[in-house]
Every structure is written in C-alpha cells, then in structure tokens.
Amino acid sequence: MSVSSDSNDSGFSAATVLSVVVANMIGTGVFTSLGFQLLDIQSGFVLLMLWVVGGLIAVCGALSYAELGAALPRSGGEFNFLSRIYHPGVGFVSGALSATIGFAAPTALAAMTFGAYLNSVVGWLDRSVAALVLIVLLTGAHAVNRRSSGAVQRWFTGVKILLIVGFCVAGLLLTERPQPLAFLPVAGDGVLLTSGVFAVALIYVNYAYTGWNAGTYLSGEVQNPQRTLPWVLAAGTAIVMAVYVALNYTFLRAAPMADMEGKLEVGYVVAQHIFGAQGAAIMGIVLALLLVSTASSMILAGPRVLQVMGEDFGALRVLARTNRYGIPVNAVVCQSVISVLLVLTASFESVLVFATFTLGMSSLATVAGVFVLRWREPGLMRPYRVTAYPLPPLIFLALTAWTLLYLAMERPLEAGLGAGLIVMGAAVYFLLVRVRREG
C-alpha cells in the first residue's frame, strides 16, 4: 500500500486520508467533553468506559462505511450512499446535513475551542476573533491545490499526535499527587453503565468520535479507494480510541474532578496541575494548535459533499465548479461562511448537541443501508465486506439508537430542531426537483 504524498495532484494518498480521519476525530470533543460528563458521573471506571463504548460504536460504524465506500467509490459520503441505496431525496437531505451540521458546525466548534484556549493564556485576545482568523486562513490553504492542502493536513495531524503522546507521558511522570480515583469497577458502576445518564454522556463522546467516516467524503479523489478506504477507516478509528482513553486517564489522574466540572478548556485546567501556571500557559497555546488540524480536516473534506450535490442538482451547479487543480473552491468558501455564521451566533453546547443528534440520524440510516444494499444488490462487487458481519452494523445501530432515544428525551429542543432541519431539507429537495422539471 502506497503512502506517498499528493505530489502529482492525481489524488489524495492513503497517508493524507488517514490524517484526515484521525484529525477529524481528535479535536474539540476530547478536550471539552469531560467537563460536561463530570456534572453527572463521578466514577473513573465509568468515565473511561464512555470512551471505550464510544470507540466500539465508531469502529463498528467505520467497518460498515468501509464496505459501502469500497462498493460505491464516489466522493460525498452519506449523500452518495443514501442516494444510491434509498432515494436521491434521502441522499440530498443527508448531504445538506453533512455540509451544514456535519462539517460547518464542527469547524466552528473547533475554532471556538481554539479561541477559548488562546484566550485562557492571552486574556486580551478575543476568542471569537481568533476563531474567525483560523477559519479564514485554513480556507485559503485548502482552496488552492491538493499538494498544499494535503501537506497542511499531514503536518498538523502528525504534530497533534506527537504532542498528545508527550502530554500523556508528562502527565504520568510529573503529576506529584495523583488523584485518589478508582479506575476499576466498584459497587454501583454496573447500574450507571446502563442508565440514561450514561447514554446522555455518550452524546459528547459520540461527538468526539465524529469523523470516523471522513475518508468516504474523499472517495472520488483517493488513490485506489477500494483498497485504501477499509484499512484507513479501521486503523484511524483504532488509533483515536487508544489516544482518547489515554488522554482521559491522564486528565482524571492529574486534576481534581471539582476543578474540571463544567469547564470547556479541560486541557488547560489539567496542564495547570501538571506544569504549574507558566507551564500551563505554554500548554494552552500547544492545545490550541492541536485544534488547527481538526478545523483543517473539516474544511478539506466537507466541501466535497457540496461539490457532488452541485454535480447532481442544476440549481446548485455553482458549488460543483473547480479550479484548474480540481479543488471545489466555491464549495470550500460556502462551507466556511456557514462556520463563520455559527461562530458569531450560536453557543458551544447547543451546537454540539444539535449536531450530534442530526448526524446520528444520518449515520443510523447509512449503516442500516449495508443490510438494504446486500438485499437489493447481492451481485454488486464488494472489494471489502464487513468483518464479522452482521455484528458490527447491528452493534452500531443498537447503541446509536439507544443514545439518540435518551437524547430526544433529555434535550427535546435540540432534537426537535434537528428533526425540523430534516423536514426542511426534504422540502428544499422537492422544490429543486420541481424547478428542474419545469425548467
């Protein structure tokens, strides 16, 4: 398997796609989730199990998407899959959700967290201004060609992994007084693992794992997609799960729970306990830099959904236009404009919960599509078939549906907004179809 760079602009290499998958996941969620989870859960074992269960969901989803991506190798992710499996209208709604909520919202969240970490160190720097500057700079980097785009993504992702590993090692070696917290199960943990509190806490974890399907959005621009996508999706998700468990263990071991409860910049709080005030200031800047690759990967992958939608719908054809290097510049700019609007108008937690619900619904339909496509098109060439089928897709569907059910009960406003957006997307689709027929 070649892992060469994107030197000839003929397509993204496996190394670039792997870096997109990893960077899509490791970002805002893992550096912010713990503060919200600690408001309801105080067990070290249960908190770590959140990340193990979330990783299991992501791996099962990645294996399912790998089969679809290898069998239907076209850029666009869910838009491509659901249009082919169910109906173009279903694909359109999912594509609209992916472009607006799936990528623009996480880009905004990553940029907002980037600004929060910098503001914690440099008090005079407005966090919103920092977020907006980051989005503008990355948009410029990804609107040129694949060579510069891939180089930016690989470099920042590599730095991110090295810095996180260094942070975890430093936390283990430099923490003078580890917290007296049990990381093995104790009485009451079993009940907590099956409770609604655990399911709701998974909302934040599932958001942190969002991005395990990122490679499928670049299928049409990947070198040898049938062979590349399956191992890239599975390997990327496994790497991230290991990183997440190690990082949260470090957080919980180094800092008191009370100091992290409800805090957005958990990493900075932990760094204060490990390195002291001056060291924490340096780590605050480092942690902010970690989020650059996350925002970068969203701006790289997401516009391909808009591009494919523009290819299929004449009214959106402006989004399909590319420059001489094949980069969908208009789509890149469009997505970034949506991210800028979210930074200026929405709160962090409301965007996170809203995004998790809508994306969960889309992923649920896509993974179910593995069964539908095997039934409808048994003769379709499948270069990769889900390992241990049908267990991975069944596990994903059961755990995701369980989480979404509790989310709808606990956060009906955000769930209602997500359902409303789905209905709105369907209305727009039928309007576009009517315009196309009349035209």
C-alpha positions as CSV (number, residue, x, y, z in Angstrom):
1,M,0.0,0.0,0.0
2,S,1.5,3.3,-1.1
3,V,1.6,6.1,1.4
4,S,3.2,8.6,-0.8
5,S,2.4,12.3,-0.8
6,D,0.0,14.1,-3.1
7,S,2.8,15.3,-5.3
8,N,1.2,15.0,-8.7
9,D,-2.3,16.1,-7.7
10,S,-3.7,12.9,-9.2
11,G,-5.5,12.1,-5.9
12,F,-5.1,12.1,-2.2
13,S,-2.7,9.5,-0.8
14,A,-3.5,7.0,1.9
15,A,-1.4,9.0,4.3
16,T,-3.4,12.1,3.7
17,V,-6.7,10.3,4.0
18,L,-5.6,8.6,7.3
19,S,-4.6,12.0,8.6
20,V,-8.0,13.4,7.7
21,V,-9.8,10.6,9.5
22,V,-7.6,10.9,12.6
23,A,-7.7,14.7,12.7
24,N,-11.5,14.8,12.1
25,M,-11.9,12.9,15.4
26,I,-9.1,14.2,17.6
27,G,-10.2,17.7,18.3
28,T,-12.8,19.7,20.1
29,G,-14.7,16.8,21.7
30,V,-11.9,15.1,23.7
31,F,-10.7,18.5,25.0
32,T,-14.1,19.7,26.2
33,S,-16.3,16.6,26.9
34,L,-15.0,15.6,30.3
35,G,-16.1,18.9,31.9
36,F,-19.8,18.2,30.9
37,Q,-19.6,14.5,31.8
38,L,-18.4,15.2,35.3
39,L,-21.6,17.0,36.1
40,D,-23.4,13.7,36.3
41,I,-20.8,10.9,36.5
42,Q,-18.0,10.7,39.2
43,S,-16.7,7.2,38.6
44,G,-13.3,6.9,37.0
45,F,-14.2,3.4,35.6
46,V,-17.5,4.6,34.0
47,L,-15.9,7.7,32.6
48,L,-13.2,5.7,30.8
49,M,-15.8,3.2,29.7
50,L,-17.6,6.0,27.9
51,W,-14.6,6.3,25.6
52,V,-14.3,2.6,25.1
53,V,-18.0,2.2,24.2
54,G,-17.8,5.3,22.0
55,G,-14.8,3.8,20.3
56,L,-16.7,0.5,19.8
57,I,-19.5,2.4,18.1
58,A,-17.1,4.2,15.9
59,V,-15.2,1.1,14.9
60,C,-18.4,-0.8,14.0
61,G,-19.6,2.3,12.0
62,A,-16.2,2.6,10.2
63,L,-16.3,-1.1,9.2
64,S,-19.8,-0.7,7.8
65,Y,-18.9,2.5,5.9
66,A,-15.8,0.8,4.6
67,E,-18.0,-1.8,2.8
68,L,-20.2,0.9,1.3
69,G,-17.2,3.1,0.4
70,A,-15.4,0.3,-1.4
71,A,-18.6,-0.8,-3.3
72,L,-19.8,2.8,-4.1
73,P,-16.5,4.7,-4.6
74,R,-17.7,8.3,-5.2
75,S,-17.0,11.3,-3.1
76,G,-19.8,12.7,-1.0
77,G,-20.1,10.2,1.9
78,E,-23.7,9.8,3.0
79,F,-25.1,11.8,0.1
80,N,-23.6,9.2,-2.3
81,F,-24.6,6.2,-0.2
82,L,-28.2,7.1,0.7
83,S,-29.0,8.4,-2.8
84,R,-28.0,5.0,-4.3
85,I,-29.4,2.8,-1.5
86,Y,-32.7,4.6,-0.8
87,H,-33.7,7.6,-2.9
88,P,-32.0,10.8,-4.2
89,G,-34.2,12.8,-1.8
90,V,-32.8,10.9,1.2
91,G,-29.3,11.5,0.0
92,F,-30.0,15.2,-0.6
93,V,-31.2,15.7,3.0
94,S,-28.3,13.8,4.4
95,G,-25.9,15.7,2.2
96,A,-27.3,19.0,3.3
97,L,-27.0,17.9,7.0
98,S,-23.4,16.8,6.3
99,A,-22.4,20.0,4.7
100,T,-24.1,22.3,7.2
101,I,-24.1,20.4,10.5
102,G,-21.6,17.6,9.9
103,F,-18.7,19.8,8.8
104,A,-19.5,23.5,9.2
105,A,-20.6,23.1,12.8
106,P,-17.6,21.0,14.0
107,T,-15.4,23.5,12.2
108,A,-17.0,26.3,14.2
109,L,-16.7,24.3,17.4
110,A,-13.0,23.5,16.8
111,A,-12.3,27.2,16.0
112,M,-14.3,28.3,19.1
113,T,-12.3,25.9,21.3
114,F,-9.1,27.1,19.7
115,G,-10.1,30.7,20.6
116,A,-11.0,29.6,24.2
117,Y,-7.6,28.0,24.8
118,L,-5.7,31.0,23.4
119,N,-7.9,33.4,25.4
120,S,-7.1,31.4,28.6
121,V,-3.4,32.3,28.0
122,V,-3.7,35.6,26.3
123,G,-6.6,37.4,28.0
124,W,-6.7,40.4,25.7
125,L,-7.2,38.1,22.6
126,D,-10.9,37.9,21.8
127,R,-11.8,34.2,21.4
128,S,-14.3,34.8,18.5
129,V,-11.7,36.9,16.6
130,A,-9.2,34.1,17.0
131,A,-11.7,31.6,15.7
132,L,-12.6,33.6,12.7
133,V,-9.0,34.2,11.7
134,L,-8.3,30.5,11.9
135,I,-11.2,29.6,9.6
136,V,-10.2,32.3,7.1
137,L,-6.5,31.1,7.0
138,L,-7.4,27.4,6.6
139,T,-10.0,28.2,3.9
140,G,-7.2,29.9,1.9
141,A,-4.9,26.9,2.4
142,H,-7.5,24.4,1.1
143,A,-8.7,26.4,-1.8
144,V,-5.5,26.1,-3.9
145,N,-4.5,22.6,-4.8
146,R,-4.2,19.1,-3.3
147,R,-0.5,19.4,-2.8
148,S,-0.7,22.3,-0.4
149,S,-4.0,21.0,1.1
150,G,-2.6,17.5,1.8
151,A,0.7,18.9,3.2
152,V,-1.1,21.2,5.7
153,Q,-3.3,18.3,6.8
154,R,-0.5,15.7,7.2
155,W,1.9,18.1,9.0
156,F,-0.6,19.4,11.6
157,T,-2.0,15.9,12.2
158,G,1.5,14.5,12.8
159,V,2.3,17.3,15.2
160,K,-1.0,16.7,17.0
161,I,-0.3,13.0,17.7
162,L,3.2,13.7,18.9
163,L,2.0,16.5,21.3
164,I,-0.8,14.4,22.7
165,V,1.5,11.5,23.4
166,G,4.0,13.9,25.0
167,F,1.2,15.4,27.1
168,C,0.1,12.0,28.4
169,V,3.7,10.9,29.2
170,A,4.4,14.2,31.0
171,G,1.1,13.7,33.0
172,L,2.2,10.3,34.2
173,L,5.7,11.4,35.1
174,L,5.2,14.9,36.5
175,T,2.0,14.5,38.5
176,E,3.2,14.6,42.1
177,R,-0.1,13.7,43.8
178,P,-2.3,11.5,41.6
179,Q,-6.0,11.8,42.4
180,P,-7.4,9.0,44.6
181,L,-9.7,7.7,41.9
182,A,-10.6,4.1,41.2
183,F,-10.3,3.1,37.5
184,L,-11.5,-0.5,38.2
185,P,-15.3,-1.1,38.7
186,V,-16.8,-0.6,42.1
187,A,-20.3,-1.1,43.5
188,G,-22.9,0.9,41.6
189,D,-20.9,1.1,38.3
190,G,-23.0,-1.6,36.7
191,V,-26.2,0.3,37.2
192,L,-24.6,3.5,36.0
193,L,-23.4,1.9,32.7
194,T,-26.9,1.1,31.7
195,S,-28.5,4.3,32.9
196,G,-29.9,7.3,31.0
197,V,-27.1,9.4,32.4
198,F,-24.5,7.2,30.7
199,A,-26.5,7.4,27.4
200,V,-26.7,11.2,27.5
201,A,-23.0,11.4,28.4
202,L,-22.3,9.3,25.2
203,I,-23.6,12.3,23.3
204,Y,-20.4,14.2,24.0
205,V,-18.3,11.1,23.3
206,N,-20.0,10.3,20.1
207,Y,-19.4,13.9,19.0
208,A,-15.7,13.4,19.9
209,Y,-15.6,10.4,17.6
210,T,-17.4,12.1,14.8
211,G,-15.2,12.0,11.7
212,W,-14.5,8.2,11.6
213,N,-16.3,8.3,8.3
214,A,-14.3,11.2,6.9
215,G,-12.4,9.2,4.3
216,T,-15.7,8.4,2.4
217,Y,-16.1,12.1,1.6
218,L,-12.9,11.9,-0.5
219,S,-13.6,8.6,-2.2
220,G,-13.5,10.0,-5.7
221,E,-10.2,11.7,-5.0
222,V,-8.4,8.8,-3.2
223,Q,-5.7,6.8,-4.9
224,N,-7.1,3.2,-5.2
225,P,-10.2,3.8,-3.0
226,Q,-11.4,0.1,-2.9
227,R,-8.1,-1.0,-1.2
228,T,-7.4,2.2,0.7
229,L,-10.6,3.1,2.4
230,P,-11.3,-0.1,4.5
231,W,-7.9,-0.1,6.3
232,V,-7.7,3.7,6.6
233,L,-11.1,3.9,8.3
234,A,-10.5,1.0,10.7
235,A,-6.9,2.0,11.5
236,G,-7.7,5.6,12.0
237,T,-10.6,4.8,14.4
238,A,-8.5,2.3,16.4
239,I,-5.7,4.9,16.8
240,V,-8.1,7.5,18.0
241,M,-9.7,5.2,20.6
242,A,-6.3,4.4,22.1
243,V,-5.5,8.1,22.3
244,Y,-8.8,9.1,23.8
245,V,-8.6,6.5,26.6
246,A,-5.0,7.5,27.4
247,L,-5.8,11.3,27.4
248,N,-8.9,11.0,29.7
249,Y,-7.0,8.7,32.1
250,T,-4.3,11.5,32.2
251,F,-6.9,14.2,32.8
252,L,-8.6,12.2,35.7
253,R,-5.3,11.2,37.3
254,A,-3.8,14.7,37.3
255,A,-6.6,17.1,38.3
256,P,-9.5,17.0,40.8
257,M,-12.9,16.4,39.3
258,A,-14.3,19.6,41.0
259,D,-11.8,21.7,39.1
260,M,-12.9,20.3,35.7
261,E,-16.7,20.2,36.2
262,G,-18.5,22.3,33.6
263,K,-15.2,23.7,32.2
264,L,-14.8,24.0,28.4
265,E,-10.9,24.2,28.5
266,V,-10.3,21.0,30.4
267,G,-6.8,20.5,29.0
268,Y,-5.7,23.9,30.3
269,V,-7.0,23.1,33.8
270,V,-5.2,19.8,33.8
271,A,-2.0,21.5,32.5
272,Q,-2.1,23.9,35.5
273,H,-1.9,20.9,37.8
274,I,0.8,19.1,35.9
275,F,3.1,22.0,34.8
276,G,2.2,24.9,37.1
277,A,1.0,28.4,35.9
278,Q,3.8,29.1,33.5
279,G,3.9,25.6,32.0
280,A,0.1,25.7,31.7
281,A,0.3,28.9,29.6
282,I,2.6,27.2,27.2
283,M,0.4,24.1,27.1
284,G,-2.7,26.3,26.5
285,I,-1.0,27.5,23.3
286,V,0.0,24.0,22.4
287,L,-3.5,22.6,22.9
288,A,-4.9,25.4,20.8
289,L,-2.5,24.4,18.0
290,L,-3.8,20.8,18.3
291,L,-7.2,22.0,17.1
292,V,-5.8,23.5,13.9
293,S,-5.7,20.1,12.2
294,T,-9.3,19.4,13.3
295,A,-10.7,22.5,11.7
296,S,-8.4,21.9,8.7
297,S,-9.7,18.4,8.1
298,M,-13.3,19.6,8.2
299,I,-12.6,22.3,5.7
300,L,-10.7,19.8,3.5
301,A,-13.4,17.0,3.5
302,G,-16.7,18.7,3.9
303,P,-16.9,20.8,0.7
304,R,-16.8,17.6,-1.4
305,V,-20.3,16.9,-0.3
306,L,-21.5,20.3,-1.6
307,Q,-19.5,19.6,-4.8
308,V,-21.2,16.3,-5.5
309,M,-24.6,17.8,-4.7
310,G,-23.8,20.6,-7.2
311,E,-23.0,17.9,-9.8
312,D,-26.4,16.3,-9.4
313,F,-28.6,19.3,-9.0
314,G,-28.5,22.1,-11.6
315,A,-29.7,24.8,-9.2
316,L,-26.6,24.1,-7.1
317,R,-24.1,23.7,-10.0
318,V,-22.1,26.7,-8.8
319,L,-20.9,24.6,-5.9
320,A,-19.5,21.9,-8.4
321,R,-17.1,24.3,-10.1
322,T,-13.5,23.6,-9.6
323,N,-10.2,25.4,-10.2
324,R,-7.6,24.1,-12.6
325,Y,-6.3,21.7,-9.8
326,G,-9.8,20.1,-9.3
327,I,-10.4,21.9,-6.0
328,P,-14.1,22.9,-5.5
329,V,-13.3,26.5,-4.4
330,N,-16.9,27.7,-4.3
331,A,-17.9,24.8,-2.0
332,V,-14.9,25.4,0.3
333,V,-15.8,29.1,0.7
334,C,-19.6,28.3,1.1
335,Q,-18.9,25.9,4.0
336,S,-16.5,28.3,5.7
337,V,-19.1,31.1,5.5
338,I,-21.6,28.8,7.4
339,S,-18.9,28.1,10.0
340,V,-18.3,31.8,10.5
341,L,-22.0,32.5,11.0
342,L,-22.2,29.7,13.6
343,V,-19.2,31.2,15.5
344,L,-20.9,34.6,15.6
345,T,-24.4,33.4,16.5
346,A,-24.5,30.1,18.5
347,S,-23.4,28.8,21.9
348,F,-20.9,25.9,22.1
349,E,-23.1,23.3,23.8
350,S,-26.2,23.9,21.8
351,V,-24.3,23.5,18.6
352,L,-22.7,20.3,19.9
353,V,-25.9,18.5,21.0
354,F,-27.8,19.7,17.9
355,A,-25.0,18.4,15.6
356,T,-24.8,15.1,17.4
357,F,-28.5,14.3,17.0
358,T,-28.7,15.2,13.3
359,L,-25.5,13.4,12.4
360,G,-26.6,10.3,14.4
361,M,-29.8,10.1,12.5
362,S,-27.9,10.2,9.2
363,S,-25.3,7.6,10.3
364,L,-28.1,5.3,11.5
365,A,-29.7,5.3,8.1
366,T,-26.4,4.8,6.3
367,V,-25.2,1.8,8.4
368,A,-28.7,0.2,8.0
369,G,-28.0,0.6,4.3
370,V,-25.4,-2.1,4.5
371,F,-28.3,-4.6,5.0
372,V,-30.5,-2.9,2.4
373,L,-27.8,-2.9,-0.3
374,R,-26.9,-6.5,0.3
375,W,-30.6,-7.5,-0.1
376,R,-31.3,-5.3,-3.1
377,E,-28.0,-5.8,-5.0
378,P,-26.4,-9.1,-3.9
379,G,-24.4,-9.2,-7.1
380,L,-22.7,-5.8,-6.6
381,M,-18.9,-6.1,-6.5
382,R,-17.8,-5.6,-2.9
383,P,-14.0,-5.3,-2.7
384,Y,-14.4,-5.3,1.1
385,R,-17.1,-6.9,3.2
386,V,-17.7,-6.0,6.9
387,T,-15.6,-8.2,9.1
388,A,-17.7,-10.5,11.4
389,Y,-20.9,-9.4,9.6
390,P,-23.6,-8.8,10.8
391,L,-22.3,-8.0,14.3
392,P,-20.6,-4.6,13.6
393,P,-23.6,-2.9,11.9
394,L,-26.0,-4.4,14.5
395,I,-23.9,-3.2,17.4
396,F,-23.7,0.3,15.8
397,L,-27.4,0.5,15.2
398,A,-28.4,-0.7,18.7
399,L,-26.0,1.6,20.6
400,T,-26.7,4.7,18.4
401,A,-30.4,4.3,18.6
402,W,-30.2,3.9,22.4
403,T,-28.2,7.1,22.7
404,L,-30.5,9.1,20.3
405,L,-33.6,8.0,22.2
406,Y,-32.3,9.3,25.5
407,L,-31.0,12.5,23.8
408,A,-34.5,13.2,22.4
409,M,-36.0,12.7,25.9
410,E,-33.4,14.7,27.8
411,R,-32.8,17.5,25.2
412,P,-36.1,17.8,23.3
413,L,-35.4,21.3,22.0
414,E,-32.2,20.3,20.2
415,A,-33.7,17.0,18.9
416,G,-36.8,18.9,17.7
417,L,-34.5,21.4,15.8
418,G,-32.7,18.5,14.2
419,A,-35.9,16.9,13.1
420,G,-37.1,20.2,11.8
421,L,-33.9,20.6,9.8
422,I,-34.5,17.2,8.2
423,V,-38.0,18.2,7.2
424,M,-36.7,21.4,5.8
425,G,-34.1,19.6,3.8
426,A,-36.8,17.4,2.3
427,A,-38.9,20.4,1.3
428,V,-35.9,22.0,-0.4
429,Y,-35.2,18.8,-2.3
430,F,-38.8,18.6,-3.7
431,L,-38.6,22.3,-4.6
432,L,-35.4,21.7,-6.6
433,V,-36.9,18.7,-8.3
434,R,-39.9,20.8,-9.3
435,V,-37.7,23.6,-10.6
436,R,-35.7,21.1,-12.7
437,R,-38.8,19.6,-14.2
438,E,-40.4,22.9,-15.0
439,G,-37.1,24.1,-16.5
